[in-house]
Amino acid sequence: MAAALVMPITTPVPKEYAFKFDQKSPTTYDQHVVFTGPYMVKNDASGKLVGRSPGKKIELVRNPNWDKSTDYRPAYLDSITIDEGNTDQTVASRRTLNGSALLCCDAGQPPPAVTKQAVTNFKSQVAIVPSGGTRYIAFNTKSPPFDNINIRKALIAITDRNALRLTRGGPFVGDIANGWIPPGIPGFEEAGGLNQGADQDYLKNPSGDPAVAKKYMLAAKQQDPKLPISSAGMWTGTQKFLTIATNASPGKETAQVAGAQFAKLGFKLNLREVPQDTLYTKFCGVPKQQPPICPNVGWFKDFSDPESMLSATFNGKNILQQGNTNWPQLNDPKINAAMAKASVIPAGSERNKAWAEIDKMIIADAPAIPFIWDKTITLASKDVNQVDNGYYTTQDLNYTSLK
């Protein structure tokens, strides 16, 4: 509850003011919003919002009831116009870099090609902060042969995670992920920082290690002699494993590169591309419909706490029949018990250490291939002093100013 109250989407509202609007169904409060900070959506004399055209723009103006002497925020800008409906990120990004008094892009990262151009030619107009999240390729641990831990370790070992990261733009868009607590989240350093997972040979080489992959393929064959694995450690089965991927860039390129990595061990994928929301609502987020491989999943922070990063995604007790985010369907009793114990430890070093140990346990179970700890890249015109907020990882308009 306390964590929810400090989220940027949470604002205290006087009940005596909002109650009358909430009596209608649906509520009309969104047309009569209370603003407590330095800015507000433009409204008329009655308090009704007139500065918002859904899908087009939002006009923010100074709040006349805001008292600068009682607030730490400088609020340099006199007005802010948010242009909505900019679905072409390439156009929006280039317009910002070459324009005046513009910021971009609240809807997501600039496309890889634009990002590369920006960090190369417009360095002073780029800001980068850790996103607090991990992108990964999830194995369905309930679906053979991915229910075999050695198969999963072999596929992690063979995968060139640098190649996966390149599909999203390369080194400047994030560090290679080796574990599940990302930079900026408590427990990250206790888990080993950027080197978490380094004690596992299948994660040591981000470019892939064929020898280690072969070792685990042969271990899987020894564990289950019926598996179609040759003496060279190659998968000889003819089945094509259904893989549900997004049909949008850069996710679809990530899925294609993943297929090329798995092919190094003889695994063939039946790659099916669908819209991103369909990927979750009909396939990867529905255990009964979940394919063997989901190559475009990721989890990003709501709260700056390791439990929020690991419990929803790897706790067996959190597997839901709809809207599931434990995509590997990992259900390890030891991990479940450790999470239950760690969840009640107060914030601090002891809690961080407990969740760092859980991070290591998850790594040892090899439920997925982590490949990037994202960084958020934002762009500004050359006449803007942009300031990014590390908590919600985008520009903070309370501190941004014009040169």
Protein Blocks (a to p, Z undefined) as FASTA:
>chain_A
ZZmmmpmkbccddfklmmmmmmpccdfklmmcccfbfbdcdddfkopafkbcehiaccdd
ddfkbcfklccblolafbdcddehilblmlmmmmmmmmghiacdfkbccdfklmmmmmmm
mmmlcccddehiacdddddfkbcfklpmklmmmmmmmpcfklmmmmnnpjmloccdfbfb
dghiahklmnnpjmgoklpmklmpmnbpfklmmmmmmmmmmmmmmbccdfkopafbfbdc
dddddfbdfklmmmmmmmmmmmmnopacddddddfklmmmmmmmmmklpcfbdckbccdd
fbdcfklmmmmmmpmklccfehpablnopacfklmmmmmmmmmpccdjklmmmmmmmmmm
mmmnopaccfbdcdddddddfkbccdddfklopacfklgccZZ
